[in-house]
Amino acid sequence: MEDRTRLWLAACEADGIDPKASFVVFSDGNAAAKEHNAAVTELLALIEKRNRAIQDKAAKALKAARARRLRRMAVESLGLKKVRGAVTGTTYYE
């Protein structure tokens, strides 16, 4: 059984609360509830950290895509066309 689930069940049992109740208030002296809250807080912090990393990665990708789009628009505004070299495969404009 997962640690958080075990702590939840222990906290409910300590205060005589049905674990499937939709709203629960634990007593101040319930040690299992304090441990459960600490475990949930740790989990939420981890989720927030991963979410921030994903958002940062997405923002970086959007910024790079915008920069490519602006470069292409600048080159096309000068009347140049994108050409891929036959031998090396590099891109240049002519």
Secondary structure, 3 states (H helix, E strand, C coil): CCHHHHHHHHHHHHHCCCCCCCCCCCCCCCHHHHHHHHHHHHHHHHHHHHHHHHHHHHHHHHHHHHHHHHHHHHHHHCCCCEEECCCCCCEEEC
